[in-house]
Every structure is written in C-alpha cells, then in structure tokens.
Amino acid sequence: QVQLVQSGGGLVQAGGSLRLSCAASGSMLDLYDMAWYRQAPGNARELVARITPKGSANVADSVKGRFTISRDDAKNTVYLQMNSLKPEDTAVYYCLLEPLSPRIGTDVWGQGTQVTVSS
C-alpha cells in the first residue's frame, strides 16, 4: 500500500513563499498522476495543481503564475512551490496520488498540512 507523507507549510506573511513536499513510499510512481488540493474552512476541497508522469502540469487559475508543481520520481516526491502568497491561499493542503488506471490501485491522500497567510 502506497503511503504519502507531507512536509512544509506553516505561517507566512502575504507576499511570502512556501514549499510543500509530499513523499510517497513504494515504487512504480510513474503509473500515477500527482496532485495538490486545498480546503479552506467552509469550502469544498479544490484542485490546486496536477502533474502527470511525463511532467505535464496544470494549475488552477487562482494560483497560475504564483504556484508551481514539480515531481522528482527518483525521490518519489512531488513539490508545490508557492510564491506571492495571499491570505486567500490559507487552507489545509493535501497531496494526492491518482493511479492512471483503476486496475493499478486507488487514490491515496496525504495527511494534510496547514498553510496560513497573514495580511
């Protein structure tokens, strides 16, 4: 069973930067998309960014130009670099491992990490 361990996050002033990391156990991660979601209080969980095994990435319009997703399959890790942070970025951030096919396995979520941006 693949497991995810998140690190990073914390409290930062508006305009600052943070980097989130999500390390996955197991192998064959080239069979998974990796993604970051976030959930603010009272809001639904929303997709922030996703990256395919070939490195094709997309990010939500709300963070475009500020956030970058990347992956290092040699380290089984996905990153979310967050720059020019705004108070509205405050949320719990979750990483997600999405198998390319249901025959491979099921979605795996990280434990979540709090990001708080003060104005």
N, C-alpha and C positions, 0 to 999 in steps of 0.2 A: 504494500500500500504506500503510495507516494504521500509524503508529508511536506508541508510548507512552513518555514519559519521566517517571520518578518522581522526587520530591524529598521532603525531610523525613526523619523518622526519627532514630535515634541512641540515646543512653543517657539515661535519666531515672530518678529515684527513684520508688518506689512512691507513688501518690497524685498524681503529676505529670501533665502534659498534653503531647501532641504533636499536630501536624497533618501529615498526609501529603497530597501533591498528586500528581496524575497528569495530565500534559498530552498531548493527542492531536493529531497532525498530521492534515491532511486536512479534509474537510467532511462534511456530512450526518450528523453525530453524533446527530441526532435519530432516526436509524434504529437506534440501539444502546442496549441496557442497559449500564450501567457498574457495576462491582462491585469489591470488595476481598476478597481471600483472604489467608490466612496459613498458614504452615507452620513448626511448631516441630520441632527435631531429633527424629527417630524417629517423627514423627507424619505423618499424611496431610494434604494441603492441605485447608483448610476454608474455607467461605464465612463472611465476616465481615458484609458488608452489600452490598446491591444497590439501585440506583435506576434507575427507568425514565425514558424521555424526558419523560414528563409529570410527573416529580418524585415519583412514588410510591416510597417507600423501605421496606425491611425490613432488620432487623439480627438477628444471631444472639442467642439467649437469653443466651449467656455475656457479651455486651457490651451488652445492652439497658440503656438508662438512662445509659450511660457513653460510648458511641461514637455519632457522628452522621455520616451520609454526605450529601453535597450535590454538586450539579453546577452549573457555570456554562457553558452551551453557547456563550455569546458568547466565552468564553476557551478553549473546548474542554477544560475541566479538570473533574476530579472530585476531591473532597476527602474525607478521613476525619479528623474531629476526634476525638481520643481523650483522654478525661478520666478521672480517678481510676484511673490505670493500675495494674495489678497485675503481680507477677512472672510470673504465668501468661500474660500477654499477650505475653511475649517470643517473638519469631518473626521470620521474614522475611515481609514483607507485599508482596503483588503486586496490582496493579490489572489489571482485565480488561475488555476491550471485547467485548460479546456482540451480534452482529447479531440483529435481530428476526426475520430470515428467512435461511435458508442461501443464498437467491438473492442476498443483499446481499454476503455475504463470509463469512470465517471468524473465529473467536475470535482476539483479539490480546492478548498478555500484556505487561505491563511487565517491567522488568529485575529488580524486587525491591529492597526496601530493608530493612535490619535495624532492628528495634526491640528494645531491651534495657531491661528494667525491673528495677532493683536493689531488693532488700528493705532 
